[in-house]
Amino acid sequence: MAGRFARSWTLMKASADVLRSDKSLLMFPLASSICCLLVAASFLIPIIAALVAAGDVAEHGRRMTAGGYVLMFLFYLAQYFVIIFFNTALAGAALARLRGEDTSFSDGMAIARERIVSIFGYALIAATVGLVLRALQERLGLIGRLVAGFLGLAWTVATFLVVPVLASQDVGPTEAISRSVELLKRTWGENIIGNAGIGVVFGLLMFFAILVSALLVGGAFAMQSTAAIIAAVVIVVVGLTMLGLIQASLQGIYAAALYRYAEDGEVGHGFDQAMLEQAFKPKK
């Protein structure tokens, strides 16, 4: 476990080196977050307004109607499209940076626009999978939640490299998924979850950030100063937002580096090939 954590920290630092060399990569998760909030608002505000106007109160445990599933599918589709679009732009820009090329936010966006049909197709597949998993959770109770959790994990592993594939190859969504699975089997396979631990590192950082935030806000309330409370809240929101943006950027860079290693056997700036071979060797 200690060795895995150490490798995760090393991989995160290597990704951070790439991010420091091109801070414009932070713009992709920022734009994605803003667009996702707009999409969520466009769905939730009309629904809430309609429910309030009709005086309808949701019953606890009531199953979703067919119309509800259609609306949820459209919401999933819109959200997945936004997320995949900007992640593809980030992966394209990160791959260029790993090759030693100059890149920019507009360059990454241009790559995503070129792949927009495949991105939409993959969003359709992802939305369908998400809806099926949601239906299993709702209709099969505890068993459904367990099955959905297992299938969701399998889907996450199988599609781990789909976005970098879309960013670098002119392929359709099903071929991108197939290519992702092929690359995982050919290289690290079952070891990927145990070794790809950037999420663990940032989970710990987020935990400590939340503790510090609670102390900061609590201290501001203890002072009974409106200015101090506002300042503390602003600092907390900005700090947690920046942490989330950095994590999303590092994960995108990390996935791009792993894809490049899996596809060509090459690593980018800041990544050590021997370390990658050790972390992602096939399980014997």
Long-range contacts (C-beta under 8 A, 24 or more apart in sequence): 4-194, 4-195, 4-197, 5-197, 5-200, 5-201, 7-195, 7-197, 7-275, 7-278, 7-279, 8-195, 8-196, 8-197, 8-198, 8-200, 8-201, 9-201, 10-272, 10-275, 11-196, 11-197, 11-198, 11-254, 11-271, 11-275, 11-279, 12-198, 12-201, 12-202, 12-250, 12-254, 13-270, 14-257, 14-270, 14-271, 14-272, 15-198, 15-250, 15-251, 15-253, 15-254, 15-257, 15-270, 16-250, 17-269, 17-270, 18-94, 18-97, 18-98, 18-253, 18-257, 18-268, 18-269, 18-270, 19-246, 19-249, 19-250, 19-253, 21-97, 21-269, 22-93, 22-97, 22-103, 24-93, 24-103, 24-104, 24-105, 25-90, 25-93, 25-94, 25-97, 25-108, 25-249, 25-252, 25-253, 26-245, 26-246, 26-249, 27-105, 28-86, 28-87, 28-89, 28-90, 28-93, 28-105, 28-108, 28-248, 28-249, 28-252, 29-86, 29-90, 29-244, 29-245, 29-248, 29-249, 29-252, 30-245, 31-86, 32-82, 32-83, 32-85, 32-86, 32-87, 32-248, 33-244, 33-245, 35-82, 35-86, 36-79, 36-82, 36-83, 39-75, 39-78, 39-79, 39-82, 40-75, 40-79, 43-71, 43-74, 43-75, 43-78, 47-71, 63-138, 63-139, 64-138, 69-131, 69-135, 72-131, 72-134, 73-127, 73-128, 73-131, 76-126, 76-127, 76-130, 76-131, 77-123, 77-124, 77-127, 80-122, 80-123, 80-126, 80-127, 80-130, 81-119, 81-120, 81-123, 84-119, 84-122, 84-123, 84-126, 84-163, 84-166, 85-112, 85-116, 85-119, 86-112, 87-163, 87-252, 88-112, 88-115, 88-119, 88-163, 88-166, 88-167, 89-167, 90-249, 90-252, 90-253, 90-256, 91-163, 91-164, 91-166, 91-167, 91-168, 91-252, 91-255, 91-256, 91-259, 92-167, 92-168, 94-252, 94-253, 94-256, 94-257, 95-164, 95-167, 95-168, 95-256, 95-259, 95-260, 97-253, 97-268, 97-269, 98-253, 98-256, 98-257, 98-260, 98-267, 98-268, 98-269, 98-271, 99-268, 100-268, 100-269, 111-167, 112-167, 114-170, 115-166, 115-167, 115-170, 118-166, 118-170, 118-171, 118-172, 118-173, 118-176, 119-166, 119-173, 121-172, 121-173, 121-174, 122-162, 122-166, 122-173, 122-176, 122-177, 124-173, 125-173, 125-174, 125-177, 126-159, 129-155, 153-193, 157-184, 157-192, 157-193, 158-184, 160-184, 160-192, 160-196, 160-255, 160-258, 161-255, 161-258, 161-259, 161-262, 163-252, 163-255, 164-255, 164-256, 164-258, 164-259, 164-260, 165-259, 167-256, 168-259, 168-263, 183-259, 183-262, 183-263, 184-262, 186-262, 187-261, 187-262, 187-280, 187-282, 188-262, 188-279, 188-280, 188-281, 188-282, 188-283, 189-282, 189-283, 190-283, 191-279, 191-280, 191-281, 191-282, 191-283, 192-280, 195-279, 195-280, 196-254, 196-258, 198-247, 198-250, 198-251, 198-254, 199-247, 199-251, 202-243, 202-247, 202-250, 205-243, 206-240, 206-243, 206-247, 209-239, 209-240, 209-243, 210-240, 213-239, 213-240
